[in-house]
């Protein structure tokens, strides 16, 4: 008998990555040309473009 363990967060992340990879492969197989453009990749992955850059304060800025 096989005992299955409950899914972990890493399992869910891996499944999401596999799904995204599959979406990219499907898009690549239907693409005209050799490569997908960055815009097409963002579209396939449903990524919204960041219009404003946020900066992270450097540690030295917090020192007295």
DRENKOLMI-273969 format. One record per atom (N, C-alpha, C, O): x, y, z; residue number from 1; chain. Coordinates in steps of 0.001 Angstrom, whole numbers, plus 500000, padded with zeros to 6 digits. Example, Ala and Ser with C-alpha at 12.3 -4.5 7.8 and 13.67 -1.06 7.14 Angstrom:
<kolvos>
{{513190; 494310; 507800}; 1; 'A'}
{{512300; 495500; 507800}; 1; 'A'}
{{513200; 496700; 507800}; 1; 'A'}
{{514236; 496681; 508465}; 1; 'A'}
{{512850; 497750; 507080}; 2; 'A'}
{{513670; 498940; 507140}; 2; 'A'}
{{512900; 500030; 507870}; 2; 'A'}
{{513409; 501138; 508039}; 2; 'A'}
</kolvos>
This chain:
<kolvos>
{{500835; 498829; 500000}; 1; 'A'}
{{500000; 500000; 500000}; 1; 'A'}
{{500893; 501252; 500000}; 1; 'A'}
{{501917; 501292; 500682}; 1; 'A'}
{{500497; 502255; 499239}; 2; 'A'}
{{501251; 503498; 499144}; 2; 'A'}
{{500580; 504539; 500034}; 2; 'A'}
{{499370; 504748; 499959}; 2; 'A'}
{{501379; 505185; 500872}; 3; 'A'}
{{500865; 506244; 501734}; 3; 'A'}
{{501301; 507577; 501141}; 3; 'A'}
{{502492; 507827; 500959}; 3; 'A'}
{{500340; 508416; 500848}; 4; 'A'}
{{500644; 509731; 500297}; 4; 'A'}
{{500690; 510754; 501418}; 4; 'A'}
{{499824; 510775; 502292}; 4; 'A'}
{{501699; 511593; 501383}; 5; 'A'}
{{501796; 512635; 502396}; 5; 'A'}
{{501018; 513860; 501917}; 5; 'A'}
{{500816; 514038; 500716}; 5; 'A'}
{{500583; 514702; 502852}; 6; 'A'}
{{499868; 515903; 502450}; 6; 'A'}
{{500775; 516830; 501641}; 6; 'A'}
{{501995; 516825; 501809}; 6; 'A'}
{{500173; 517611; 500778}; 7; 'A'}
{{500953; 518551; 499970}; 7; 'A'}
{{501568; 519620; 500849}; 7; 'A'}
{{500961; 520083; 501815}; 7; 'A'}
{{502763; 519996; 500502}; 8; 'A'}
{{503450; 521059; 501220}; 8; 'A'}
{{503450; 522310; 500356}; 8; 'A'}
{{503066; 522272; 499187}; 8; 'A'}
{{503884; 523413; 500943}; 9; 'A'}
{{503967; 524669; 500194}; 9; 'A'}
{{504904; 524507; 499009}; 9; 'A'}
{{504626; 525013; 497922}; 9; 'A'}
{{506008; 523809; 499209}; 10; 'A'}
{{506958; 523637; 498104}; 10; 'A'}
{{506339; 522825; 496969}; 10; 'A'}
{{506657; 523050; 495801}; 10; 'A'}
{{505453; 521877; 497307}; 11; 'A'}
{{504751; 521130; 496266}; 11; 'A'}
{{503860; 522059; 495450}; 11; 'A'}
{{503812; 521963; 494223}; 11; 'A'}
{{503163; 522949; 496128}; 12; 'A'}
{{502262; 523875; 495436}; 12; 'A'}
{{503040; 524848; 494560}; 12; 'A'}
{{502601; 525188; 493462}; 12; 'A'}
{{504189; 525293; 495044}; 13; 'A'}
{{505037; 526192; 494256}; 13; 'A'}
{{505549; 525455; 493025}; 13; 'A'}
{{505543; 526003; 491922}; 13; 'A'}
{{505989; 524224; 493211}; 14; 'A'}
{{506494; 523431; 492085}; 14; 'A'}
{{505399; 523211; 491044}; 14; 'A'}
{{505657; 523315; 489845}; 14; 'A'}
{{504196; 522912; 491484}; 15; 'A'}
{{503085; 522722; 490545}; 15; 'A'}
{{502778; 524009; 489783}; 15; 'A'}
{{502495; 523966; 488585}; 15; 'A'}
{{502831; 525145; 490462}; 16; 'A'}
{{502594; 526429; 489797}; 16; 'A'}
{{503686; 526699; 488767}; 16; 'A'}
{{503394; 527166; 487666}; 16; 'A'}
{{504931; 526411; 489109}; 17; 'A'}
{{506039; 526608; 488168}; 17; 'A'}
{{505895; 525703; 486945}; 17; 'A'}
{{506170; 526124; 485822}; 17; 'A'}
{{505468; 524469; 487164}; 18; 'A'}
{{505265; 523545; 486050}; 18; 'A'}
{{504158; 524049; 485136}; 18; 'A'}
{{504276; 523972; 483913}; 18; 'A'}
{{503087; 524562; 485724}; 19; 'A'}
{{501987; 525097; 484926}; 19; 'A'}
{{502448; 526300; 484096}; 19; 'A'}
{{502114; 526402; 482915}; 19; 'A'}
{{503209; 527203; 484706}; 20; 'A'}
{{503706; 528370; 483972}; 20; 'A'}
{{504653; 527950; 482851}; 20; 'A'}
{{504611; 528508; 481755}; 20; 'A'}
{{505497; 526978; 483126}; 21; 'A'}
{{506418; 526472; 482109}; 21; 'A'}
{{505632; 525881; 480939}; 21; 'A'}
{{505988; 526085; 479778}; 21; 'A'}
{{504578; 525160; 481247}; 22; 'A'}
{{503718; 524595; 480202}; 22; 'A'}
{{503083; 525679; 479353}; 22; 'A'}
{{503021; 525564; 478129}; 22; 'A'}
{{502609; 526739; 480008}; 23; 'A'}
{{502017; 527859; 479266}; 23; 'A'}
{{503039; 528491; 478329}; 23; 'A'}
{{502713; 528846; 477197}; 23; 'A'}
{{504275; 528633; 478800}; 24; 'A'}
{{505329; 529194; 477945}; 24; 'A'}
{{505646; 528275; 476776}; 24; 'A'}
{{505881; 528751; 475665}; 24; 'A'}
{{505657; 526974; 477003}; 25; 'A'}
{{505939; 526028; 475913}; 25; 'A'}
{{504836; 526071; 474860}; 25; 'A'}
{{505114; 526010; 473663}; 25; 'A'}
{{503598; 526174; 475301}; 26; 'A'}
{{502486; 526266; 474352}; 26; 'A'}
{{502615; 527542; 473531}; 26; 'A'}
{{502457; 527520; 472310}; 26; 'A'}
{{502904; 528657; 474205}; 27; 'A'}
{{503059; 529928; 473489}; 27; 'A'}
{{504228; 529865; 472520}; 27; 'A'}
{{504130; 530366; 471400}; 27; 'A'}
{{505328; 529257; 472935}; 28; 'A'}
{{506504; 529158; 472065}; 28; 'A'}
{{506221; 528288; 470851}; 28; 'A'}
{{506716; 528561; 469757}; 28; 'A'}
{{505429; 527246; 471042}; 29; 'A'}
{{505151; 526349; 469916}; 29; 'A'}
{{504260; 526997; 468868}; 29; 'A'}
{{504255; 526575; 467711}; 29; 'A'}
{{503515; 528009; 469257}; 30; 'A'}
{{502638; 528685; 468300}; 30; 'A'}
{{503211; 530018; 467824}; 30; 'A'}
{{502593; 530711; 467016}; 30; 'A'}
{{504389; 530373; 468323}; 31; 'A'}
{{504986; 531670; 467988}; 31; 'A'}
{{505552; 531664; 466582}; 31; 'A'}
{{506017; 530644; 466074}; 31; 'A'}
{{505498; 532820; 465979}; 32; 'A'}
{{506141; 533026; 464686}; 32; 'A'}
{{507546; 533546; 464984}; 32; 'A'}
{{507704; 534525; 465713}; 32; 'A'}
{{508536; 532914; 464442}; 33; 'A'}
{{509910; 533322; 464706}; 33; 'A'}
{{510570; 532386; 465688}; 33; 'A'}
{{509990; 531394; 466128}; 33; 'A'}
{{511818; 532734; 466025}; 34; 'A'}
{{512630; 531861; 466859}; 34; 'A'}
{{512363; 532010; 468343}; 34; 'A'}
{{512497; 531040; 469090}; 34; 'A'}
{{511988; 533201; 468790}; 35; 'A'}
{{511867; 533464; 470218}; 35; 'A'}
{{510591; 534234; 470532}; 35; 'A'}
{{510020; 534914; 469680}; 35; 'A'}
{{510167; 534103; 471782}; 36; 'A'}
{{509067; 534928; 472267}; 36; 'A'}
{{509636; 536273; 472698}; 36; 'A'}
{{510716; 536334; 473286}; 36; 'A'}
{{508921; 537336; 472412}; 37; 'A'}
{{509366; 538646; 472876}; 37; 'A'}
{{509122; 538749; 474381}; 37; 'A'}
{{508321; 538002; 474942}; 37; 'A'}
{{509813; 539672; 475016}; 38; 'A'}
{{509622; 539888; 476453}; 38; 'A'}
{{508173; 540261; 476741}; 38; 'A'}
{{507604; 539829; 477743}; 38; 'A'}
{{507577; 541065; 475859}; 39; 'A'}
{{506177; 541452; 476047}; 39; 'A'}
{{505251; 540246; 475967}; 39; 'A'}
{{504294; 540150; 476735}; 39; 'A'}
{{505526; 539322; 475044}; 40; 'A'}
{{504690; 538124; 474910}; 40; 'A'}
{{504854; 537207; 476124}; 40; 'A'}
{{503884; 536609; 476589}; 40; 'A'}
{{506071; 537099; 476628}; 41; 'A'}
{{506301; 536297; 477829}; 41; 'A'}
{{505527; 536878; 479005}; 41; 'A'}
{{504880; 536142; 479751}; 41; 'A'}
{{505593; 538200; 479173}; 42; 'A'}
{{504833; 538850; 480239}; 42; 'A'}
{{503344; 538596; 480083}; 42; 'A'}
{{502641; 538367; 481067}; 42; 'A'}
{{502864; 538636; 478844}; 43; 'A'}
{{501445; 538392; 478578}; 43; 'A'}
{{501059; 536955; 478947}; 43; 'A'}
{{500031; 536731; 479586}; 43; 'A'}
{{501874; 535996; 478549}; 44; 'A'}
{{501594; 534584; 478839}; 44; 'A'}
{{501601; 534340; 480341}; 44; 'A'}
{{500750; 533617; 480860}; 44; 'A'}
{{502556; 534939; 481038}; 45; 'A'}
{{502679; 534738; 482481}; 45; 'A'}
{{501770; 535653; 483280}; 45; 'A'}
{{501738; 535585; 484508}; 45; 'A'}
{{501028; 536515; 482583}; 46; 'A'}
{{500104; 537464; 483209}; 46; 'A'}
{{500834; 538365; 484209}; 46; 'A'}
{{500409; 538547; 485349}; 46; 'A'}
{{501955; 538920; 483728}; 47; 'A'}
{{502771; 539809; 484544}; 47; 'A'}
{{502412; 541240; 484190}; 47; 'A'}
{{502360; 541611; 483017}; 47; 'A'}
{{502170; 542021; 485195}; 48; 'A'}
{{501894; 543442; 484979}; 48; 'A'}
{{503217; 544190; 485020}; 48; 'A'}
{{504058; 543935; 485882}; 48; 'A'}
{{503395; 545100; 484096}; 49; 'A'}
{{504628; 545879; 484051}; 49; 'A'}
{{504681; 546825; 485248}; 49; 'A'}
{{503674; 547425; 485622}; 49; 'A'}
{{505843; 546949; 485829}; 50; 'A'}
{{506038; 547870; 486937}; 50; 'A'}
{{506379; 549220; 486349}; 50; 'A'}
{{507376; 549364; 485642}; 50; 'A'}
{{505549; 550213; 486641}; 51; 'A'}
{{505784; 551530; 486066}; 51; 'A'}
{{506654; 552395; 486956}; 51; 'A'}
{{507327; 553302; 486466}; 51; 'A'}
{{506654; 552134; 488247}; 52; 'A'}
{{507477; 552907; 489166}; 52; 'A'}
{{508481; 551990; 489816}; 52; 'A'}
{{508139; 550895; 490263}; 52; 'A'}
{{509696; 552426; 489867}; 53; 'A'}
{{510728; 551664; 490565}; 53; 'A'}
{{510721; 552092; 492026}; 53; 'A'}
{{510706; 553284; 492330}; 53; 'A'}
{{510731; 551156; 492889}; 54; 'A'}
{{510857; 551469; 494304}; 54; 'A'}
{{512278; 551148; 494717}; 54; 'A'}
{{512874; 550187; 494228}; 54; 'A'}
{{512805; 551929; 495590}; 55; 'A'}
{{514167; 551694; 496032}; 55; 'A'}
{{514144; 551168; 497451}; 55; 'A'}
{{513288; 551524; 498261}; 55; 'A'}
{{515083; 550335; 497718}; 56; 'A'}
{{515240; 549779; 499054}; 56; 'A'}
{{516336; 550570; 499745}; 56; 'A'}
{{517442; 550689; 499218}; 56; 'A'}
{{516041; 551114; 500925}; 57; 'A'}
{{517086; 551889; 501613}; 57; 'A'}
{{518285; 551021; 501946}; 57; 'A'}
{{518145; 549863; 502339}; 57; 'A'}
{{519430; 551584; 501786}; 58; 'A'}
{{520646; 550852; 502110}; 58; 'A'}
{{520837; 550830; 503627}; 58; 'A'}
{{520402; 551732; 504344}; 58; 'A'}
{{521494; 549781; 504084}; 59; 'A'}
{{521705; 549636; 505515}; 59; 'A'}
{{522496; 550804; 506074}; 59; 'A'}
{{522246; 551226; 507203}; 59; 'A'}
{{523441; 551335; 505318}; 60; 'A'}
{{524262; 552447; 505774}; 60; 'A'}
{{523420; 553690; 506011}; 60; 'A'}
{{523797; 554526; 506832}; 60; 'A'}
{{522284; 553845; 505315}; 61; 'A'}
{{521421; 554995; 505498}; 61; 'A'}
{{520786; 555015; 506893}; 61; 'A'}
{{520376; 556070; 507378}; 61; 'A'}
{{520708; 553848; 507528}; 62; 'A'}
{{520064; 553754; 508839}; 62; 'A'}
{{521057; 553878; 509988}; 62; 'A'}
{{520674; 553945; 511156}; 62; 'A'}
{{522309; 553907; 509643}; 63; 'A'}
{{523337; 554036; 510706}; 63; 'A'}
{{523524; 555485; 511070}; 63; 'A'}
{{523419; 556362; 510213}; 63; 'A'}
{{523801; 555745; 512325}; 64; 'A'}
{{523959; 557111; 512830}; 64; 'A'}
{{525282; 557640; 512656}; 64; 'A'}
{{525547; 558780; 513038}; 64; 'A'}
</kolvos>
